[in-house]
Amino acid sequence: FLNGETGTSLPISGFFGVLTENAVKAFQLKYAADILTPWGITEPTGYVYKTTLWKINMIYCASLNVPPPKVP
């Protein structure tokens, strides 16, 4: 998923290391309006939490038409 969305060439290893974290951050910046803005932040976190997971699902399962999650 991240390789396709961020243009990286991460090895498929099941390991969440620095390379994966950086790819997640790039993904979060790419979709900052949907992922970061609801939290009131501008810098990516690298965490795959509510809004990041929601955006991934909306890209690959758009037919679900799930509204964005509520953030605290």
mmCIF file of the N, C-alpha and C atoms, coordinates in Angstrom:
data_MODEL
# 
_entry.id   MODEL 
# 
loop_
_atom_site.group_PDB 
_atom_site.id 
_atom_site.type_symbol 
_atom_site.label_atom_id 
_atom_site.label_alt_id 
_atom_site.label_comp_id 
_atom_site.label_asym_id 
_atom_site.label_entity_id 
_atom_site.label_seq_id 
_atom_site.pdbx_PDB_ins_code 
_atom_site.Cartn_x 
_atom_site.Cartn_y 
_atom_site.Cartn_z 
_atom_site.occupancy 
_atom_site.B_iso_or_equiv 
_atom_site.pdbx_formal_charge 
_atom_site.auth_seq_id 
_atom_site.auth_comp_id 
_atom_site.auth_asym_id 
_atom_site.auth_atom_id 
_atom_site.pdbx_PDB_model_num 
ATOM 1   N N  . PHE A 1 1  ? 0.823   -1.192 0.000  1.00 0.00 ? 1  PHE A N  1 
ATOM 2   C CA . PHE A 1 1  ? 0.000   0.000  0.000  1.00 0.00 ? 1  PHE A CA 1 
ATOM 3   C C  . PHE A 1 1  ? 0.870   1.260  0.000  1.00 0.00 ? 1  PHE A C  1 
ATOM 4   N N  . LEU A 1 2  ? 1.802   1.326  0.950  1.00 0.00 ? 2  LEU A N  1 
ATOM 5   C CA . LEU A 1 2  ? 2.643   2.523  1.043  1.00 0.00 ? 2  LEU A CA 1 
ATOM 6   C C  . LEU A 1 2  ? 3.521   2.702  -0.184 1.00 0.00 ? 2  LEU A C  1 
ATOM 7   N N  . ASN A 1 3  ? 4.008   1.606  -0.740 1.00 0.00 ? 3  ASN A N  1 
ATOM 8   C CA . ASN A 1 3  ? 4.832   1.721  -1.942 1.00 0.00 ? 3  ASN A CA 1 
ATOM 9   C C  . ASN A 1 3  ? 4.047   2.382  -3.069 1.00 0.00 ? 3  ASN A C  1 
ATOM 10  N N  . GLY A 1 4  ? 2.812   2.011  -3.225 1.00 0.00 ? 4  GLY A N  1 
ATOM 11  C CA . GLY A 1 4  ? 1.986   2.585  -4.281 1.00 0.00 ? 4  GLY A CA 1 
ATOM 12  C C  . GLY A 1 4  ? 1.592   4.024  -4.021 1.00 0.00 ? 4  GLY A C  1 
ATOM 13  N N  . GLU A 1 5  ? 1.323   4.362  -2.778 1.00 0.00 ? 5  GLU A N  1 
ATOM 14  C CA . GLU A 1 5  ? 0.859   5.706  -2.432 1.00 0.00 ? 5  GLU A CA 1 
ATOM 15  C C  . GLU A 1 5  ? 1.976   6.728  -2.274 1.00 0.00 ? 5  GLU A C  1 
ATOM 16  N N  . THR A 1 6  ? 3.168   6.260  -1.907 1.00 0.00 ? 6  THR A N  1 
ATOM 17  C CA . THR A 1 6  ? 4.246   7.215  -1.634 1.00 0.00 ? 6  THR A CA 1 
ATOM 18  C C  . THR A 1 6  ? 5.426   7.070  -2.583 1.00 0.00 ? 6  THR A C  1 
ATOM 19  N N  . GLY A 1 7  ? 5.351   6.117  -3.501 1.00 0.00 ? 7  GLY A N  1 
ATOM 20  C CA . GLY A 1 7  ? 6.430   5.941  -4.467 1.00 0.00 ? 7  GLY A CA 1 
ATOM 21  C C  . GLY A 1 7  ? 7.699   5.363  -3.867 1.00 0.00 ? 7  GLY A C  1 
ATOM 22  N N  . THR A 1 8  ? 7.564   4.696  -2.746 1.00 0.00 ? 8  THR A N  1 
ATOM 23  C CA . THR A 1 8  ? 8.725   4.074  -2.109 1.00 0.00 ? 8  THR A CA 1 
ATOM 24  C C  . THR A 1 8  ? 8.890   2.650  -2.604 1.00 0.00 ? 8  THR A C  1 
ATOM 25  N N  . SER A 1 9  ? 9.961   2.030  -2.179 1.00 0.00 ? 9  SER A N  1 
ATOM 26  C CA . SER A 1 9  ? 10.223  0.621  -2.515 1.00 0.00 ? 9  SER A CA 1 
ATOM 27  C C  . SER A 1 9  ? 10.529  -0.146 -1.235 1.00 0.00 ? 9  SER A C  1 
ATOM 28  N N  . LEU A 1 10 ? 9.591   -0.078 -0.304 1.00 0.00 ? 10 LEU A N  1 
ATOM 29  C CA . LEU A 1 10 ? 9.784   -0.773 0.969  1.00 0.00 ? 10 LEU A CA 1 
ATOM 30  C C  . LEU A 1 10 ? 9.777   -2.279 0.754  1.00 0.00 ? 10 LEU A C  1 
ATOM 31  N N  . PRO A 1 11 ? 10.675  -2.993 1.425  1.00 0.00 ? 11 PRO A N  1 
ATOM 32  C CA . PRO A 1 11 ? 10.605  -4.449 1.360  1.00 0.00 ? 11 PRO A CA 1 
ATOM 33  C C  . PRO A 1 11 ? 9.383   -4.925 2.142  1.00 0.00 ? 11 PRO A C  1 
ATOM 34  N N  . ILE A 1 12 ? 8.742   -5.950 1.652  1.00 0.00 ? 12 ILE A N  1 
ATOM 35  C CA . ILE A 1 12 ? 7.582   -6.507 2.349  1.00 0.00 ? 12 ILE A CA 1 
ATOM 36  C C  . ILE A 1 12 ? 8.111   -7.517 3.351  1.00 0.00 ? 12 ILE A C  1 
ATOM 37  N N  . SER A 1 13 ? 8.231   -7.048 4.599  1.00 0.00 ? 13 SER A N  1 
ATOM 38  C CA . SER A 1 13 ? 8.869   -7.885 5.620  1.00 0.00 ? 13 SER A CA 1 
ATOM 39  C C  . SER A 1 13 ? 8.027   -8.045 6.880  1.00 0.00 ? 13 SER A C  1 
ATOM 40  N N  . GLY A 1 14 ? 6.995   -7.225 7.043  1.00 0.00 ? 14 GLY A N  1 
ATOM 41  C CA . GLY A 1 14 ? 6.219   -7.266 8.269  1.00 0.00 ? 14 GLY A CA 1 
ATOM 42  C C  . GLY A 1 14 ? 6.873   -6.487 9.397  1.00 0.00 ? 14 GLY A C  1 
ATOM 43  N N  . PHE A 1 15 ? 7.967   -5.802 9.108  1.00 0.00 ? 15 PHE A N  1 
ATOM 44  C CA . PHE A 1 15 ? 8.705   -5.023 10.094 1.00 0.00 ? 15 PHE A CA 1 
ATOM 45  C C  . PHE A 1 15 ? 8.374   -3.551 9.931  1.00 0.00 ? 15 PHE A C  1 
ATOM 46  N N  . PHE A 1 16 ? 7.944   -2.908 11.023 1.00 0.00 ? 16 PHE A N  1 
ATOM 47  C CA . PHE A 1 16 ? 7.638   -1.483 11.000 1.00 0.00 ? 16 PHE A CA 1 
ATOM 48  C C  . PHE A 1 16 ? 8.838   -0.740 11.560 1.00 0.00 ? 16 PHE A C  1 
ATOM 49  N N  . GLY A 1 17 ? 9.746   -0.385 10.679 1.00 0.00 ? 17 GLY A N  1 
ATOM 50  C CA . GLY A 1 17 ? 10.961  0.311  11.080 1.00 0.00 ? 17 GLY A CA 1 
ATOM 51  C C  . GLY A 1 17 ? 10.956  1.741  10.593 1.00 0.00 ? 17 GLY A C  1 
ATOM 52  N N  . VAL A 1 18 ? 12.129  2.331  10.555 1.00 0.00 ? 18 VAL A N  1 
ATOM 53  C CA . VAL A 1 18 ? 12.285  3.735  10.177 1.00 0.00 ? 18 VAL A CA 1 
ATOM 54  C C  . VAL A 1 18 ? 11.795  3.985  8.747  1.00 0.00 ? 18 VAL A C  1 
ATOM 55  N N  . LEU A 1 19 ? 12.091  3.076  7.834  1.00 0.00 ? 19 LEU A N  1 
ATOM 56  C CA . LEU A 1 19 ? 11.657  3.270  6.447  1.00 0.00 ? 19 LEU A CA 1 
ATOM 57  C C  . LEU A 1 19 ? 10.133  3.295  6.340  1.00 0.00 ? 19 LEU A C  1 
ATOM 58  N N  . THR A 1 20 ? 9.482   2.396  7.062  1.00 0.00 ? 20 THR A N  1 
ATOM 59  C CA . THR A 1 20 ? 8.021   2.351  7.045  1.00 0.00 ? 20 THR A CA 1 
ATOM 60  C C  . THR A 1 20 ? 7.452   3.596  7.708  1.00 0.00 ? 20 THR A C  1 
ATOM 61  N N  . GLU A 1 21 ? 8.025   3.990  8.818  1.00 0.00 ? 21 GLU A N  1 
ATOM 62  C CA . GLU A 1 21 ? 7.557   5.191  9.508  1.00 0.00 ? 21 GLU A CA 1 
ATOM 63  C C  . GLU A 1 21 ? 7.661   6.416  8.606  1.00 0.00 ? 21 GLU A C  1 
ATOM 64  N N  . ASN A 1 22 ? 8.747   6.525  7.885  1.00 0.00 ? 22 ASN A N  1 
ATOM 65  C CA . ASN A 1 22 ? 8.916   7.661  6.966  1.00 0.00 ? 22 ASN A CA 1 
ATOM 66  C C  . ASN A 1 22 ? 7.898   7.619  5.828  1.00 0.00 ? 22 ASN A C  1 
ATOM 67  N N  . ALA A 1 23 ? 7.576   6.430  5.348  1.00 0.00 ? 23 ALA A N  1 
ATOM 68  C CA . ALA A 1 23 ? 6.570   6.300  4.295  1.00 0.00 ? 23 ALA A CA 1 
ATOM 69  C C  . ALA A 1 23 ? 5.189   6.676  4.829  1.00 0.00 ? 23 ALA A C  1 
ATOM 70  N N  . VAL A 1 24 ? 4.892   6.288  6.070  1.00 0.00 ? 24 VAL A N  1 
ATOM 71  C CA . VAL A 1 24 ? 3.614   6.670  6.686  1.00 0.00 ? 24 VAL A CA 1 
ATOM 72  C C  . VAL A 1 24 ? 3.555   8.186  6.816  1.00 0.00 ? 24 VAL A C  1 
ATOM 73  N N  . LYS A 1 25 ? 4.643   8.801  7.225  1.00 0.00 ? 25 LYS A N  1 
ATOM 74  C CA . LYS A 1 25 ? 4.673   10.259 7.344  1.00 0.00 ? 25 LYS A CA 1 
ATOM 75  C C  . LYS A 1 25 ? 4.448   10.928 5.997  1.00 0.00 ? 25 LYS A C  1 
ATOM 76  N N  . ALA A 1 26 ? 5.032   10.387 4.942  1.00 0.00 ? 26 ALA A N  1 
ATOM 77  C CA . ALA A 1 26 ? 4.825   10.937 3.602  1.00 0.00 ? 26 ALA A CA 1 
ATOM 78  C C  . ALA A 1 26 ? 3.356   10.807 3.195  1.00 0.00 ? 26 ALA A C  1 
ATOM 79  N N  . PHE A 1 27 ? 2.750   9.675  3.511  1.00 0.00 ? 27 PHE A N  1 
ATOM 80  C CA . PHE A 1 27 ? 1.328   9.453  3.228  1.00 0.00 ? 27 PHE A CA 1 
ATOM 81  C C  . PHE A 1 27 ? 0.479   10.462 3.999  1.00 0.00 ? 27 PHE A C  1 
ATOM 82  N N  . GLN A 1 28 ? 0.811   10.677 5.266  1.00 0.00 ? 28 GLN A N  1 
ATOM 83  C CA . GLN A 1 28 ? 0.059   11.622 6.076  1.00 0.00 ? 28 GLN A CA 1 
ATOM 84  C C  . GLN A 1 28 ? 0.169   13.042 5.526  1.00 0.00 ? 28 GLN A C  1 
ATOM 85  N N  . LEU A 1 29 ? 1.327   13.411 5.039  1.00 0.00 ? 29 LEU A N  1 
ATOM 86  C CA . LEU A 1 29 ? 1.488   14.739 4.443  1.00 0.00 ? 29 LEU A CA 1 
ATOM 87  C C  . LEU A 1 29 ? 0.715   14.855 3.130  1.00 0.00 ? 29 LEU A C  1 
ATOM 88  N N  . LYS A 1 30 ? 0.721   13.779 2.357  1.00 0.00 ? 30 LYS A N  1 
ATOM 89  C CA . LYS A 1 30 ? 0.008   13.779 1.075  1.00 0.00 ? 30 LYS A CA 1 
ATOM 90  C C  . LYS A 1 30 ? -1.480  14.035 1.283  1.00 0.00 ? 30 LYS A C  1 
ATOM 91  N N  . TYR A 1 31 ? -2.033  13.480 2.344  1.00 0.00 ? 31 TYR A N  1 
ATOM 92  C CA . TYR A 1 31 ? -3.457  13.619 2.647  1.00 0.00 ? 31 TYR A CA 1 
ATOM 93  C C  . TYR A 1 31 ? -3.661  14.386 3.955  1.00 0.00 ? 31 TYR A C  1 
ATOM 94  N N  . ALA A 1 32 ? -2.850  15.409 4.163  1.00 0.00 ? 32 ALA A N  1 
ATOM 95  C CA . ALA A 1 32 ? -2.853  16.163 5.420  1.00 0.00 ? 32 ALA A CA 1 
ATOM 96  C C  . ALA A 1 32 ? -4.237  16.715 5.781  1.00 0.00 ? 32 ALA A C  1 
ATOM 97  N N  . ALA A 1 33 ? -4.981  17.175 4.799  1.00 0.00 ? 33 ALA A N  1 
ATOM 98  C CA . ALA A 1 33 ? -6.294  17.762 5.091  1.00 0.00 ? 33 ALA A CA 1 
ATOM 99  C C  . ALA A 1 33 ? -7.219  16.759 5.770  1.00 0.00 ? 33 ALA A C  1 
ATOM 100 N N  . ASP A 1 34 ? -7.129  15.499 5.385  1.00 0.00 ? 34 ASP A N  1 
ATOM 101 C CA . ASP A 1 34 ? -7.988  14.465 5.961  1.00 0.00 ? 34 ASP A CA 1 
ATOM 102 C C  . ASP A 1 34 ? -7.380  13.796 7.192  1.00 0.00 ? 34 ASP A C  1 
ATOM 103 N N  . ILE A 1 35 ? -6.057  13.785 7.278  1.00 0.00 ? 35 ILE A N  1 
ATOM 104 C CA . ILE A 1 35 ? -5.393  13.028 8.339  1.00 0.00 ? 35 ILE A CA 1 
ATOM 105 C C  . ILE A 1 35 ? -4.889  13.910 9.481  1.00 0.00 ? 35 ILE A C  1 
ATOM 106 N N  . LEU A 1 36 ? -4.225  14.998 9.164  1.00 0.00 ? 36 LEU A N  1 
ATOM 107 C CA . LEU A 1 36 ? -3.597  15.823 10.195 1.00 0.00 ? 36 LEU A CA 1 
ATOM 108 C C  . LEU A 1 36 ? -4.480  16.978 10.673 1.00 0.00 ? 36 LEU A C  1 
ATOM 109 N N  . THR A 1 37 ? -5.130  17.633 9.737  1.00 0.00 ? 37 THR A N  1 
ATOM 110 C CA . THR A 1 37 ? -5.929  18.810 10.067 1.00 0.00 ? 37 THR A CA 1 
ATOM 111 C C  . THR A 1 37 ? -7.003  18.542 11.125 1.00 0.00 ? 37 THR A C  1 
ATOM 112 N N  . PRO A 1 38 ? -7.727  17.418 11.066 1.00 0.00 ? 38 PRO A N  1 
ATOM 113 C CA . PRO A 1 38 ? -8.732  17.182 12.110 1.00 0.00 ? 38 PRO A CA 1 
ATOM 114 C C  . PRO A 1 38 ? -8.155  17.173 13.528 1.00 0.00 ? 38 PRO A C  1 
ATOM 115 N N  . TRP A 1 39 ? -6.875  16.848 13.649 1.00 0.00 ? 39 TRP A N  1 
ATOM 116 C CA . TRP A 1 39 ? -6.213  16.836 14.954 1.00 0.00 ? 39 TRP A CA 1 
ATOM 117 C C  . TRP A 1 39 ? -5.639  18.206 15.301 1.00 0.00 ? 39 TRP A C  1 
ATOM 118 N N  . GLY A 1 40 ? -5.669  19.128 14.358 1.00 0.00 ? 40 GLY A N  1 
ATOM 119 C CA . GLY A 1 40 ? -5.111  20.445 14.594 1.00 0.00 ? 40 GLY A CA 1 
ATOM 120 C C  . GLY A 1 40 ? -3.590  20.455 14.551 1.00 0.00 ? 40 GLY A C  1 
ATOM 121 N N  . ILE A 1 41 ? -3.017  19.524 13.776 1.00 0.00 ? 41 ILE A N  1 
ATOM 122 C CA . ILE A 1 41 ? -1.565  19.456 13.655 1.00 0.00 ? 41 ILE A CA 1 
ATOM 123 C C  . ILE A 1 41 ? -1.158  19.578 12.193 1.00 0.00 ? 41 ILE A C  1 
ATOM 124 N N  . THR A 1 42 ? 0.089   19.939 11.964 1.00 0.00 ? 42 THR A N  1 
ATOM 125 C CA . THR A 1 42 ? 0.582   20.086 10.599 1.00 0.00 ? 42 THR A CA 1 
ATOM 126 C C  . THR A 1 42 ? 1.750   19.158 10.301 1.00 0.00 ? 42 THR A C  1 
ATOM 127 N N  . GLU A 1 43 ? 2.340   18.587 11.327 1.00 0.00 ? 43 GLU A N  1 
ATOM 128 C CA . GLU A 1 43 ? 3.472   17.675 11.143 1.00 0.00 ? 43 GLU A CA 1 
ATOM 129 C C  . GLU A 1 43 ? 3.000   16.234 11.240 1.00 0.00 ? 43 GLU A C  1 
ATOM 130 N N  . PRO A 1 44 ? 3.479   15.361 10.369 1.00 0.00 ? 44 PRO A N  1 
ATOM 131 C CA . PRO A 1 44 ? 3.073   13.958 10.428 1.00 0.00 ? 44 PRO A CA 1 
ATOM 132 C C  . PRO A 1 44 ? 3.618   13.283 11.679 1.00 0.00 ? 44 PRO A C  1 
ATOM 133 N N  . THR A 1 45 ? 2.911   12.257 12.118 1.00 0.00 ? 45 THR A N  1 
ATOM 134 C CA . THR A 1 45 ? 3.306   11.550 13.341 1.00 0.00 ? 45 THR A CA 1 
ATOM 135 C C  . THR A 1 45 ? 3.958   10.201 13.064 1.00 0.00 ? 45 THR A C  1 
ATOM 136 N N  . GLY A 1 46 ? 3.575   9.571  11.960 1.00 0.00 ? 46 GLY A N  1 
ATOM 137 C CA . GLY A 1 46 ? 4.060   8.229  11.687 1.00 0.00 ? 46 GLY A CA 1 
ATOM 138 C C  . GLY A 1 46 ? 3.193   7.150  12.319 1.00 0.00 ? 46 GLY A C  1 
ATOM 139 N N  . TYR A 1 47 ? 2.213   7.576  13.123 1.00 0.00 ? 47 TYR A N  1 
ATOM 140 C CA . TYR A 1 47 ? 1.303   6.620  13.755 1.00 0.00 ? 47 TYR A CA 1 
ATOM 141 C C  . TYR A 1 47 ? 0.122   6.346  12.829 1.00 0.00 ? 47 TYR A C  1 
ATOM 142 N N  . VAL A 1 48 ? -0.249  5.102  12.710 1.00 0.00 ? 48 VAL A N  1 
ATOM 143 C CA . VAL A 1 48 ? -1.425  4.733  11.921 1.00 0.00 ? 48 VAL A CA 1 
ATOM 144 C C  . VAL A 1 48 ? -2.572  4.592  12.912 1.00 0.00 ? 48 VAL A C  1 
ATOM 145 N N  . TYR A 1 49 ? -3.293  5.710  13.092 1.00 0.00 ? 49 TYR A N  1 
ATOM 146 C CA . TYR A 1 49 ? -4.377  5.762  14.069 1.00 0.00 ? 49 TYR A CA 1 
ATOM 147 C C  . TYR A 1 49 ? -5.662  6.131  13.342 1.00 0.00 ? 49 TYR A C  1 
ATOM 148 N N  . LYS A 1 50 ? -6.612  6.686  14.016 1.00 0.00 ? 50 LYS A N  1 
ATOM 149 C CA . LYS A 1 50 ? -7.965  6.892  13.492 1.00 0.00 ? 50 LYS A CA 1 
ATOM 150 C C  . LYS A 1 50 ? -8.038  7.478  12.087 1.00 0.00 ? 50 LYS A C  1 
ATOM 151 N N  . THR A 1 51 ? -7.491  8.660  11.886 1.00 0.00 ? 51 THR A N  1 
ATOM 152 C CA . THR A 1 51 ? -7.675  9.322  10.594 1.00 0.00 ? 51 THR A CA 1 
ATOM 153 C C  . THR A 1 51 ? -6.795  8.722  9.498  1.00 0.00 ? 51 THR A C  1 
ATOM 154 N N  . THR A 1 52 ? -5.617  8.242  9.868  1.00 0.00 ? 52 THR A N  1 
ATOM 155 C CA . THR A 1 52 ? -4.754  7.600  8.863  1.00 0.00 ? 52 THR A CA 1 
ATOM 156 C C  . THR A 1 52 ? -5.395  6.299  8.392  1.00 0.00 ? 52 THR A C  1 
ATOM 157 N N  . LEU A 1 53 ? -5.866  5.501  9.322  1.00 0.00 ? 53 LEU A N  1 
ATOM 158 C CA . LEU A 1 53 ? -6.520  4.242  8.965  1.00 0.00 ? 53 LEU A CA 1 
ATOM 159 C C  . LEU A 1 53 ? -7.784  4.497  8.155  1.00 0.00 ? 53 LEU A C  1 
ATOM 160 N N  . TRP A 1 54 ? -8.540  5.512  8.549  1.00 0.00 ? 54 TRP A N  1 
ATOM 161 C CA . TRP A 1 54 ? -9.754  5.859  7.806  1.00 0.00 ? 54 TRP A CA 1 
ATOM 162 C C  . TRP A 1 54 ? -9.411  6.216  6.358  1.00 0.00 ? 54 TRP A C  1 
ATOM 163 N N  . LYS A 1 55 ? -8.359  7.024  6.159  1.00 0.00 ? 55 LYS A N  1 
ATOM 164 C CA . LYS A 1 55 ? -7.989  7.437  4.805  1.00 0.00 ? 55 LYS A CA 1 
ATOM 165 C C  . LYS A 1 55 ? -7.548  6.241  3.973  1.00 0.00 ? 55 LYS A C  1 
ATOM 166 N N  . ILE A 1 56 ? -6.787  5.342  4.562  1.00 0.00 ? 56 ILE A N  1 
ATOM 167 C CA . ILE A 1 56 ? -6.385  4.125  3.853  1.00 0.00 ? 56 ILE A CA 1 
ATOM 168 C C  . ILE A 1 56 ? -7.627  3.359  3.405  1.00 0.00 ? 56 ILE A C  1 
ATOM 169 N N  . ASN A 1 57 ? -8.573  3.175  4.306  1.00 0.00 ? 57 ASN A N  1 
ATOM 170 C CA . ASN A 1 57 ? -9.801  2.447  3.969  1.00 0.00 ? 57 ASN A CA 1 
ATOM 171 C C  . ASN A 1 57 ? -10.610 3.165  2.901  1.00 0.00 ? 57 ASN A C  1 
ATOM 172 N N  . MET A 1 58 ? -10.637 4.490  2.931  1.00 0.00 ? 58 MET A N  1 
ATOM 173 C CA . MET A 1 58 ? -11.407 5.230  1.932  1.00 0.00 ? 58 MET A CA 1 
ATOM 174 C C  . MET A 1 58 ? -10.761 5.172  0.552  1.00 0.00 ? 58 MET A C  1 
ATOM 175 N N  . ILE A 1 59 ? -9.456  5.020  0.506  1.00 0.00 ? 59 ILE A N  1 
ATOM 176 C CA . ILE A 1 59 ? -8.781  4.885  -0.781 1.00 0.00 ? 59 ILE A CA 1 
ATOM 177 C C  . ILE A 1 59 ? -9.046  3.509  -1.375 1.00 0.00 ? 59 ILE A C  1 
ATOM 178 N N  . TYR A 1 60 ? -8.977  2.477  -0.555 1.00 0.00 ? 60 TYR A N  1 
ATOM 179 C CA . TYR A 1 60 ? -9.098  1.114  -1.062 1.00 0.00 ? 60 TYR A CA 1 
ATOM 180 C C  . TYR A 1 60 ? -10.492 0.527  -0.950 1.00 0.00 ? 60 TYR A C  1 
ATOM 181 N N  . CYS A 1 61 ? -11.321 1.108  -0.133 1.00 0.00 ? 61 CYS A N  1 
ATOM 182 C CA . CYS A 1 61 ? -12.695 0.600  0.048  1.00 0.00 ? 61 CYS A CA 1 
ATOM 183 C C  . CYS A 1 61 ? -13.675 1.766  -0.010 1.00 0.00 ? 61 CYS A C  1 
ATOM 184 N N  . ALA A 1 62 ? -13.536 2.608  -1.005 1.00 0.00 ? 62 ALA A N  1 
ATOM 185 C CA . ALA A 1 62 ? -14.336 3.823  -1.100 1.00 0.00 ? 62 ALA A CA 1 
ATOM 186 C C  . ALA A 1 62 ? -15.840 3.552  -1.088 1.00 0.00 ? 62 ALA A C  1 
ATOM 187 N N  . SER A 1 63 ? -16.244 2.390  -1.567 1.00 0.00 ? 63 SER A N  1 
ATOM 188 C CA . SER A 1 63 ? -17.668 2.077  -1.603 1.00 0.00 ? 63 SER A CA 1 
ATOM 189 C C  . SER A 1 63 ? -18.275 1.970  -0.207 1.00 0.00 ? 63 SER A C  1 
ATOM 190 N N  . LEU A 1 64 ? -17.439 1.864  0.821  1.00 0.00 ? 64 LEU A N  1 
ATOM 191 C CA . LEU A 1 64 ? -17.966 1.800  2.185  1.00 0.00 ? 64 LEU A CA 1 
ATOM 192 C C  . LEU A 1 64 ? -18.597 3.124  2.586  1.00 0.00 ? 64 LEU A C  1 
ATOM 193 N N  . ASN A 1 65 ? -18.074 4.224  2.021  1.00 0.00 ? 65 ASN A N  1 
ATOM 194 C CA . ASN A 1 65 ? -18.620 5.557  2.289  1.00 0.00 ? 65 ASN A CA 1 
ATOM 195 C C  . ASN A 1 65 ? -18.777 5.827  3.785  1.00 0.00 ? 65 ASN A C  1 
ATOM 196 N N  . VAL A 1 66 ? -17.732 5.565  4.543  1.00 0.00 ? 66 VAL A N  1 
ATOM 197 C CA . VAL A 1 66 ? -17.719 5.761  5.982  1.00 0.00 ? 66 VAL A CA 1 
ATOM 198 C C  . VAL A 1 66 ? -17.319 7.202  6.277  1.00 0.00 ? 66 VAL A C  1 
ATOM 199 N N  . PRO A 1 67 ? -18.052 7.876  7.166  1.00 0.00 ? 67 PRO A N  1 
ATOM 200 C CA . PRO A 1 67 ? -17.663 9.250  7.488  1.00 0.00 ? 67 PRO A CA 1 
ATOM 201 C C  . PRO A 1 67 ? -16.343 9.283  8.258  1.00 0.00 ? 67 PRO A C  1 
ATOM 202 N N  . PRO A 1 68 ? -15.669 10.415 8.240  1.00 0.00 ? 68 PRO A N  1 
ATOM 203 C CA . PRO A 1 68 ? -14.414 10.516 8.984  1.00 0.00 ? 68 PRO A CA 1 
ATOM 204 C C  . PRO A 1 68 ? -14.642 10.276 10.473 1.00 0.00 ? 68 PRO A C  1 
ATOM 205 N N  . PRO A 1 69 ? -13.656 9.713  11.151 1.00 0.00 ? 69 PRO A N  1 
ATOM 206 C CA . PRO A 1 69 ? -13.823 9.469  12.584 1.00 0.00 ? 69 PRO A CA 1 
ATOM 207 C C  . PRO A 1 69 ? -13.806 10.770 13.373 1.00 0.00 ? 69 PRO A C  1 
ATOM 208 N N  . LYS A 1 70 ? -14.435 10.748 14.522 1.00 0.00 ? 70 LYS A N  1 
ATOM 209 C CA . LYS A 1 70 ? -14.395 11.903 15.409 1.00 0.00 ? 70 LYS A CA 1 
ATOM 210 C C  . LYS A 1 70 ? -13.082 11.853 16.175 1.00 0.00 ? 70 LYS A C  1 
ATOM 211 N N  . VAL A 1 71 ? -12.475 13.009 16.316 1.00 0.00 ? 71 VAL A N  1 
ATOM 212 C CA . VAL A 1 71 ? -11.229 13.088 17.066 1.00 0.00 ? 71 VAL A CA 1 
ATOM 213 C C  . VAL A 1 71 ? -11.485 13.897 18.334 1.00 0.00 ? 71 VAL A C  1 
ATOM 214 N N  . PRO A 1 72 ? -10.738 13.593 19.382 1.00 0.00 ? 72 PRO A N  1 
ATOM 215 C CA . PRO A 1 72 ? -10.965 14.312 20.650 1.00 0.00 ? 72 PRO A CA 1 
ATOM 216 C C  . PRO A 1 72 ? -10.692 15.802 20.519 1.00 0.00 ? 72 PRO A C  1 
# 
